[in-house]
Amino acid sequence: MNTLFDKIWDRHVVQVVKDGPTQLYIDRLYCHEVTTPQAFDGMRARGLKCFRPQQIYCMPDHNTPTHDQDKPIADPVSKAQVDALARNAAEFGLTHYGMMSKDNGIIHVVGPEKGLSLPGMTIVCGDSHTSTHGAMGAVAFGIGTSEVEMVMASQCILQQKPKSMRISINGTLGKGVTAKDVALYLMAQITTSGATGYFVEYAGEVVRNLSMEGRLTLCNLSIEMGARGGMIAPDETTFNYIKGREFAPKGEEWDKAVAYWKTLKSGEDAVFDKELTFDAADIEPRITYGTNPGMGIGITEAIPDLGDRSLKALDYMGFKPGQKLLGTKVDYVFLGACTNGRIEDFRAFASLVKGRKKADDVVAWLVPGSWAVDKQIREEGLDKILAEAGFEIRQPGCSACLAMNDDKIPAGKLSVSTSNRNFEGRQGPGARTVLASPLTAAAVAVTGVITDPRELL
């Protein structure tokens, strides 16, 4: 096989159960407040301690409000979950980055930016978008609550080994086309179940030329194709991103680490269970029109007629086959999430709105993925550019990606969102969501309608 995935997987195998799963060693467990309470209760009930507490990091993100974080959380359910995580982390001796801590943010943004997610690691979290960390050259995937408890107790997990798929994207991306557009294009091509059962390695000229932030976005969305996870071989872009970060190796350890990381690539003779190749020339800025991330089109295209398969989705969204979405009035714009809440996303958004003004009838929520991103926004003066254009920056958290905090899109309203899912009710009961890149979101925010960002670049 000799794929990148095989190399990391095989190095972490503790034992293989005959006719059963593999016992896999886990380097890093991330815990947020939603999927861990039952896992901690299970540990407590069995009188267990965490086997390797130094490898477990906790932070609230889903339920955190994006305003007044210095005050008690008003919603009782959100408050209970956030408080429970703090208590559990203290009781079990785990590192906890609480609200208002400079280290807090969305767990899938904080892990890479602190140098906690490193090449060659196995990384798990009770959250499907753990696939994000695969951009670092790691095997990273989401797990269930009982599996979280298993890792807490043993630092291992029982898993069936997935099949391998390589997706190569060749050529050069056109003007205004981002990693988010690439991911939305791939989903439309292979569908939201096209990678089910596979671990995807992304390759090709386009992927090699992506920034670290772009790679994190692409791997984040692997799960939306049904994949178990997505990954990219580490290279100089990866090493330059990691160097000097808080938990990155230092001195001689750094040199040793990089020497090992350079071996983490699929061999010339690597055999994948499936190979797909795409051309960058076929990708323009993308938007979704339906109620799963695979129901997407190029921004200049018309909604396809898929017959009965799309009727329910189009009825919910208020769209029709053959309709073009350019010029459609939008109520809300959301920039953020573990998909697009990084510094590069804010730079892109600011570059397009600079010298322009926010559309009067658009509500815009700009939410950094972490306090570190917030700090960088201010250090680079992006906050001033955004303020002059009529935008304000909220406090870090998952925000309007999912309806678990105050940032809910009202029923019937249309939102253009840089997040990862557009399911019915995902952003609030009855909310209608169009997924897009930060550049497209910025174009919408200043025009008030769905707009091709290339017209404003």
Sequence and secondary structure as in RCSB ss.txt:
>XXXX:A:sequence
MNTLFDKIWDRHVVQVVKDGPTQLYIDRLYCHEVTTPQAFDGMRARGLKCFRPQQIYCMPDHNTPTHDQDKPIAD
PVSKAQVDALARNAAEFGLTHYGMMSKDNGIIHVVGPEKGLSLPGMTIVCGDSHTSTHGAMGAVAFGIGTSEVEM
VMASQCILQQKPKSMRISINGTLGKGVTAKDVALYLMAQITTSGATGYFVEYAGEVVRNLSMEGRLTLCNLSIEM
GARGGMIAPDETTFNYIKGREFAPKGEEWDKAVAYWKTLKSGEDAVFDKELTFDAADIEPRITYGTNPGMGIGIT
EAIPDLGDRSLKALDYMGFKPGQKLLGTKVDYVFLGACTNGRIEDFRAFASLVKGRKKADDVVAWLVPGSWAVDK
QIREEGLDKILAEAGFEIRQPGCSACLAMNDDKIPAGKLSVSTSNRNFEGRQGPGARTVLASPLTAAAVAVTGVI
TDPRELL
>XXXX:A:secstr
   HHHHHHHHTEEEE TTS EEEE SEEEE SSS HHHHHHHHHTT   SSGGGEEE   SS  SS TTS  SS
HHHHHHHHHHHHHHHHTT EE  TTSTT B HHHHHHHTT S TT EEEESSGGGGGGGGGS EEEE  HHHHHH
HHHHSEEEE   EEEEEEEES   TT  HHHHHHHHHHHH TTTTTTEEEEEESHHHHTS HHHHHHHHHGGGGG
T SEEE    HHHHHHHTT TTS  HHHHHHHHHHHTT S  TT   SEEEEEEGGG   EEE SSSTTSEEETT
SB    THHHHHHHHHHT  TT B TT B SEEEE HHHH SHHHHHHHHHHHTTS   TT EEEE  SBHHHHH
HHHHTTHHHHHHHTT  B  SSSGGGSSSSS    TT EEEE SS   TTTTSTT EEEE  HHHHHHHHHHSB 
  GGGT 
